[in-house]
Amino acid sequence: MLSTRFTELVGCDVPLQQAPMGLVSPPGLALAVARAGGVGTLSAPLGVAPRELAAWLDASVDAGAGVLAVNFITDQVDPAAVGVAGARARIVDFFWNVPDRRLVDAAHEAGALVNWQVGSLSEAVLAVEVGADVVTVQGSEAGGHVRGDTPLLALLAAVLRAVDVPVLAAGGIAEPRALAAVLAAGASGARVGTRFLAARESGAHPEYVLALLAAGPESTAVTDAFAECPMCATLPRARVLRSAVEAVGAWGSGSVGTVAAGDGERPLPPRAGLPPHKGVHGQVHAMALYAGGAVEHVTAVRAAEEVVRELAEGAEVLLRRW
């Protein structure tokens, strides 16, 4: 069993957290990862009111599933909503905002731990200074919105020298050798996103999943091609499949599809930062197909439990061999 400072602190069995990915990572995926021994992460809707969040979490969370986190992104976060999440999950998770002591305190007062994902050494130090219990360092290999421009292992080494809390590694971890490598380098665990997009419990559109399975080495790029989104207002850069960048570049001015909204559907403009989930219709190949730099290792659709087991057991064998 892979026991680390992170597993001991949060109470999970496997040093692995499923990355929050909005509507393509629904509660069912988070619960499956948690039941498998990892940390499952639910994505709080942007700007959600405390009462609405409480109702959603009460309907989504199974207290017996294992260790869960609730993630907040951008600076549009109500401390009261953080308290609601902290009362219902072991971890409150933040990304794409500057570390803020008010938010950390709100989570701690509700009884939760805080994990802050960062893209630089200075941001990692600040997160610890304001009270974060865990820091996740995101390397430039990560899929989706990329906070920094430093490769993972270099950033991980710098942060490990500077802070004394458990550190998770994120970016380009989609197979056991990568997990073993970051653990051997001193990380207390890993945060995995792209590999879970091809889990059976994923909310990703089937055509999105097929594009991931077909992708080979060097098939992603960091781009501003899908910069119409709240996160892109401050830093319009994300790692997506190159095929999607080419497709949207050749697109005209009309919408690329529609997305379910309330009782109907609304047009989805080109360059929208919304990854295609199962409620999207249209030209999926020209939408924001977020993917990490290790997408070539995503070769089959498997249950989330199998993904967790494959990563953990494979990494453990490699670490023993090394």
Stockholm file with secondary structure:
# STOCKHOLM 1.0

chainA/1-322         MLSTRFTELVGCDVPLQQAPMGLVSPPGLALAVARAGGVGTLSAPLGVAPRELAAWLDASVDAGAGVLAVNFITDQVDPAAVGVAGARARIVDFFWNVPDRRLVDAAHEAGALVNWQVGSLSEAVLAVEVGADVVTVQGSEAGGHVRGDTPLLALLAAVLRAVDVPVLAAGGIAEPRALAAVLAAGASGARVGTRFLAARESGAHPEYVLALLAAGPESTAVTDAFAECPMCATLPRARVLRSAVEAVGAWGSGSVGTVAAGDGERPLPPRAGLPPHKGVHGQVHAMALYAGGAVEHVTAVRAAEEVVRELAEGAEVLLRRW
#=GR chainA/1-322 SS CCCCHHHHHHCCSSSEEECCCGGGSCHHHHHHHHHTTSEEEEECCTTCCHHHHHHHHHHHCCTTSCEEEEEEESSCCCHHHHHHHHTTCSEEEEESSCCCHHHHHHHHHTTCEEEEEESSHHHHHHHHHTTCSEEEEECTTCSEECCCCSCHHHHHHHHHHHCCSCEEEESSCCSHHHHHHHHHTTCSEEEECHHHHTBTTCCBCHHHHHHHHHCCTTCEEEESTTCBSTGGGTCCCEEEEHHHHHHHHTCCSSCCEEEEETTEEEEECTTBCCCCBTTEEECGGGSCCBCCTTGGGCCSCBCHHHHHHHHHHHHHHHHHHC
#=GC SS_cons         CCCCHHHHHHCCSSSEEECCCGGGSCHHHHHHHHHTTSEEEEECCTTCCHHHHHHHHHHHCCTTSCEEEEEEESSCCCHHHHHHHHTTCSEEEEESSCCCHHHHHHHHHTTCEEEEEESSHHHHHHHHHTTCSEEEEECTTCSEECCCCSCHHHHHHHHHHHCCSCEEEESSCCSHHHHHHHHHTTCSEEEECHHHHTBTTCCBCHHHHHHHHHCCTTCEEEESTTCBSTGGGTCCCEEEEHHHHHHHHTCCSSCCEEEEETTEEEEECTTBCCCCBTTEEECGGGSCCBCCTTGGGCCSCBCHHHHHHHHHHHHHHHHHHC
//
